[in-house]
Structure formats: structure tokens, C-alpha cells
């Protein structure tokens, strides 16, 4: 027997054993094709083994030699056809035709292999042994070649019918097998005795299969990628859903808050009715805060929350926070102590997020303190052009158990619920606070004695602005806005929203023209109608607010100021609308103070 044959076949036998061991001991993802691949490995190993025994048996000298060689040859051919059928089944399973594991298809492949084996077993086979090399012929051999042809045609069909995915590495093994077959036909045409290349070629194919698609690691990574893509898609869908939901909830809330504010100004309303209206406003504000919280956390988790730095005065933020907290304290027997370092210069940072952090910890202090005092302090350490803000809120409230401090920042986590059951909350505030502090590379520290009180300290670095451009004017508070003979064009596709804004604006004595589309807005301006201010909703059918504004600006001589009035209140939206060219932004539900500011800025008179 040719020593090349022996060496090559022993080598491929060893490789196939190693492959089997590596494949079966590794933890795997269980797919249909993985099991098929496992079977293929075993079959290839057996074919190799028989091939080797067959090669070695050519040397024996025995009266049954011919019988043994024919028998072994038949088994070898049967194993080959079974291996090829398994390979075809495998390729089918990774092809685009495979939809789900079907017993019928499974049965067809099984039947194909079984019937072929039977036919090969029955049909006559001739083996000529010359110089320790054997040549097989006869009907069994011809039949095997025919069936190989059939399977190769099937494989080629699978490959060719999915040409656009040809680059996909899953096709590498099948293309390789086809190329190997062609090569072997060519080689054997010239050197008929070199039929011992079949086994090594199978092992090479299995090896390639392993390293391209069947390696459990490759599969795991593939699975992980699929899982990650699915999760990302689901998360994006969740964020979209939440932002739509926020928009949808804001629209009716706008009506509730708007009309409640109007009712408050109604002179005929009794004192008790006014009280109830106040409660409606407070409940709506709570609801709005919850919606905003859910929206924020989902944006943060989707990595979409951006820190938007601008110039700001910490003192302004502080004043707003004090006013807001005093409002929330109502008549609780709590002393509210405040202090701010007067040396804090104009800073560059995300004022609205810093404010949000403070609102969260201040609101908690107010919620979880029955009596005593709350101290809100803003200190600073300035070094070079960095100003470290040290914001602390200390209270004499219910305090937090030591073992619970670590859980504080988990989302939806509320501590000692039995005790706090009457205190409203979602358990989102501190989770958001922590994430915001992290986003600004700051720190938050909690000190607390259960039953005595807590202290939350946040430190955030901001940049000092050397030549501030902030004008003092923006600080000016003007609660009594005076408006004379002003005309506002109000554009919103939602009738209720129109009514709310219209009524709110009318309380300033403004003449309001309400229309329901951007297209009508354009027509009116083109027709020469003049207004002192345009208030434009964004999400409108056909022509959005942003598109309307763009077209308005193309109109020659157009210089009316335009305010975005929208329920699209995702974080960063204000900046986006200002970038889009709006002169100001008002979120729905319309906040009375914000509206005051806008009216004062654009329509107010000294
Ligand atoms: P919630 O909406 O429940 O207030 P937070 O995330 O803001 O959610 O707070 C999580 C939990 O931490 C609260 O439910 C409360 O148990 C506890 N907590 C937060 N701040 C304080 C505080 N100042 N005093 C006592 N407990 C607090």
C-alpha cells in the first residue's frame, strides 16, 4: 500500500478525532444544524476509519481477501454517501429554504441515505487490486458516482439560488466541497490510483466548517450579536413608544392644566372650588413629573441623553429651586434654610440637568421630612478655570437604614414601603439623579441616620466662563406683564390645545387668531397678514411646525418671531427647536411662569 495514503489517512483520522473531542466537550448553542454537524463529524470519522482499514487490508493474504475488500469497499461507499447526505442536509438547514425543523424533510434525507445504502449493498461491485492499490468498478460504484452527482447538483442549486449571500461565510464549506470534488475528478482522471484523497478532503471540509460556522465560540458570538441587536431594537422601540406616550399624555394634560389655571383666575369661583382646582393642578404636575421621569430613565438607558452645556448663573438656578421648594413645602412645620456661595461666577455647564438633580433631592427631603428643618446649600471650590459645585441637601426626616443606602439608586426601588406607603413616588428620582451625576462626571454621597435625617451631597465640576455673554436682562423677573394691542397667530392641529392656548393668551388681553395647519399659516402670512408673534405647534399632519417655520423664513420680508409650542418635551428638545430657528420654546402643558416669560419677552411693554 502506498505510504502516502497511510500517512494522509492516519493524519486525517487524528484530526477528525480531535475535532470530535473539541466540538463535543465545548458548551454549545443548540441549533438543528449543530446536531447535524455532530453527526457529520462522527460519520466522517467512521468513513476515515473504514478507508484506513480498507487500505491496510489490501496487504493481507487470505482466502477471504476479495470478499473482505469488496465488503469493506461497499461499507466505505455507503459511509461516503451517508456523509454527503448529512452534509447536504446541513447545507439545506443553513440555506434560505430552511424555515423550521420539519420531520418530513428530515425523513426525506434519511430515506435518501437509507435507500442508497441498500442499493449499494445489493448491486455488484468489482475491485481490482494492482500493486497494493485498488480500483473499484461495477454497478455499485457507478450508482454511487451517480448519487454523488445528484447531491452535488442539489448543493450547487442551494448555492446558486442564493447568490447574493454568496459572500456569507456559511457558504464557504459547501463551495470548498464542490471545488474539492471537481479537483478530485480532475486528479483521478490523470492519476486513477490517487483515490485516497477523499478522506482528507472531508476532514478539511469539516475543519473549515468548524472554524467558519460551527465553532461554538463563533456561534456564541453570533447568538450574542443577534441578542444584542434584538435588545437594541426592542430598546429603541421602547424609547419611541415612551416618547410617543409622553406626547400623547401631555396633550390632554395641557388641557387639564391650562383650563385649571384659567379657572383659578375666575372671580366667580368659590374659595373651596379654587382649592380643588389647585389640587387638580398639583396632581397634573405630579403626573407630568412621572411621565418625565420614565422618559428620562429610558433615554439614559438607551444612551440617548445628552448633556447640553451653556452659560448659566448658579444663583438663578438656586433662586428658582428655592421658590419651587417653598411652594412644595406648603404649610409643613419645616424650617427651610438656604445659602449659596456668592463668589460663584458665571459657569458653563448643563444648568437644566443640575437643576433636575437638585429638584430630585430637594423633593425627597420635603417628601420624607415631617418636621424640623431642611438645609439647601450650594458651595464652590474654584481652581484655575474649574468651579466645583458642592450642593447639599440635609433634612431631619425619616432617614435611611444603613443596609438600604446601596439600594437607593436602583430604579423603581422604594425603601421601607410599609412606612412610606402614603408618600407618593415611583422610585425613579434617585436612579435618574445618579445617572445624571455620572454623566457629568460628578459624585453623589449619602449620609443618613435612620430616624434622624439624611444628607445628600452632590459635587459637579463646571467650567468658569471668563467673558460671560449672559445679559442681566434674562434674570429680570416680571410677574406683572403688560401687553397692549398685540396680535398672536396660534397654529395647532388639536382643537382643545388651541382653545387652551387661546384662553390663556386672552387673559393678557392679546388678540388671538387660531388656525389648524401650517399650510394655512403660510397662506395668511403670504397674503400679507401681520402678527406680533406666531406660536407654532410642531407635530402637525402634512406640514410640521419645523417645516412651516422653514417656509415662513423663505417669505420675503418675514421677520415675525416664532415660538415653538409643543408636547414634544424630550430632553434637549428646547435646544433642538432653538437650533431649528425658533425664537423660543414652550412645552405643553403650558407652564404659567414660562408663558409669562415668553409673553413678557416678545410682547411685553415697560
Ligand atoms: P421616590 O419616587 O420613591 O421618592 P427616589 O428614587 O427619589 O424615589 O428615592 C428612592 C427611595 O429612597 C425613596 O422611596 C425613599 O425610601 C428613599 N429616600 C430618598 N430620599 C430620602 C430622604 N431624604 N430621606 C429618607 N428617605 C429617602
Boltz pocket constraint, residues with backbone or C-beta under 6 A from the ligand:
constraints:
  - pocket:
      binder: B
      contacts: [[A, 360], [A, 361], [A, 364], [A, 365], [A, 367], [A, 368], [A, 395], [A, 397], [A, 398], [A, 399], [A, 400], [A, 408], [A, 410], [A, 413], [A, 414], [A, 415], [A, 416], [A, 420], [A, 424], [A, 425], [A, 426], [A, 427], [A, 428], [A, 429], [A, 430], [A, 431], [A, 454]]
      max_distance: 6.0
